[in-house]
Amino acid sequence: MGIDYSGGMIIGEIGSKLGMPENPDEEDLEFHEWAEENGMDRMSLHYDADDDYCYYGFEVDDIPVEDIDSGWLDLVKAKAKKFEELTGVKAKLIGTQNIW
């Protein structure tokens, strides 16, 4: 057994602030399964973290500040809008590690 890690940026929110929208067809799903089915990524702050302690959302390219342009900003805004439509929660741009 080993522990792997990476890092990057995600547009979303921490799991403790999220809840799966009510849908009788999906009541048997765990939150992380629902998020995966909706194309979301997950970043774990520590090994074997519960859903409440993971960030959920959509990964974005982690680029140098001088490379930020309108195309990158438009992509971030589109992903933030999609996240809010799915969860009802405003998204944040978060830089974090991912440990699994």
C-alpha positions as CSV (number, residue, x, y, z in Angstrom):
1,M,0.0,0.0,0.0
2,G,1.2,3.5,-0.8
3,I,0.0,7.0,-0.6
4,D,0.0,9.0,-3.8
5,Y,-0.5,12.7,-4.1
6,S,-0.9,15.4,-6.7
7,G,-2.3,18.9,-6.6
8,G,-4.1,21.5,-8.7
9,M,-7.0,23.8,-8.9
10,I,-10.7,23.0,-8.7
11,I,-13.7,25.2,-9.1
12,G,-16.2,24.0,-6.4
13,E,-16.6,23.7,-2.7
14,I,-15.8,21.4,0.2
15,G,-18.1,18.5,0.7
16,S,-19.4,19.6,4.1
17,K,-21.1,22.5,2.4
18,L,-22.8,20.3,-0.2
19,G,-25.7,18.0,-0.4
20,M,-27.0,15.8,-3.2
21,P,-30.1,17.4,-4.7
22,E,-33.2,15.4,-3.9
23,N,-34.1,13.0,-6.7
24,P,-36.0,9.8,-5.9
25,D,-34.2,8.0,-8.7
26,E,-30.9,8.6,-7.1
27,E,-31.6,8.1,-3.4
28,D,-29.4,5.0,-3.2
29,L,-26.3,6.9,-4.4
30,E,-23.6,8.1,-2.1
31,F,-22.6,11.8,-2.6
32,H,-19.3,11.0,-4.3
33,E,-21.1,8.6,-6.7
34,W,-23.6,11.4,-7.6
35,A,-20.8,13.9,-8.1
36,E,-18.9,11.4,-10.4
37,E,-22.0,10.7,-12.4
38,N,-22.3,14.5,-13.0
39,G,-18.7,14.8,-14.2
40,M,-17.3,16.3,-11.1
41,D,-13.8,15.8,-9.8
42,R,-12.8,15.1,-6.2
43,M,-9.7,16.3,-4.3
44,S,-8.9,14.7,-1.0
45,L,-7.2,16.8,1.6
46,H,-5.8,13.7,3.4
47,Y,-5.6,10.0,2.9
48,D,-8.9,8.2,3.1
49,A,-10.8,11.4,3.7
50,D,-14.6,11.3,4.1
51,D,-16.8,13.2,1.6
52,D,-17.2,16.1,4.0
53,Y,-13.4,16.8,3.9
54,C,-12.9,16.6,0.1
55,Y,-13.3,19.3,-2.4
56,Y,-15.8,18.6,-5.2
57,G,-16.1,20.5,-8.5
58,F,-14.4,20.7,-11.8
59,E,-10.6,20.8,-12.3
60,V,-9.1,23.8,-14.1
61,D,-5.6,24.2,-15.4
62,D,-3.2,25.5,-12.8
63,I,-1.4,28.1,-14.9
64,P,1.0,31.0,-14.1
65,V,-0.7,34.3,-13.5
66,E,0.9,35.9,-16.6
67,D,-0.8,33.2,-18.7
68,I,-4.3,34.0,-17.5
69,D,-6.4,35.2,-20.4
70,S,-10.0,35.7,-21.3
71,G,-10.3,32.1,-22.6
72,W,-9.1,30.7,-19.2
73,L,-11.4,33.0,-17.3
74,D,-14.4,32.1,-19.5
75,L,-13.8,28.4,-18.8
76,V,-13.6,29.0,-15.1
77,K,-16.8,31.0,-15.2
78,A,-18.6,28.3,-17.2
79,K,-17.5,25.6,-14.8
80,A,-18.6,27.7,-11.8
81,K,-22.0,28.2,-13.4
82,K,-22.4,24.4,-14.0
83,F,-21.3,23.7,-10.4
84,E,-23.9,26.1,-9.0
85,E,-26.6,24.7,-11.3
86,L,-25.9,21.1,-10.1
87,T,-25.5,21.9,-6.4
88,G,-27.2,25.2,-5.6
89,V,-23.9,26.4,-4.0
90,K,-21.7,29.1,-5.3
91,A,-18.3,27.8,-6.5
92,K,-14.9,28.9,-5.3
93,L,-11.6,28.6,-7.1
94,I,-9.4,26.5,-4.8
95,G,-5.8,25.4,-5.1
96,T,-5.2,22.2,-3.0
97,Q,-3.5,18.9,-2.8
98,N,-5.1,15.6,-3.7
99,I,-4.0,12.6,-1.5
100,W,-5.2,9.1,-2.2
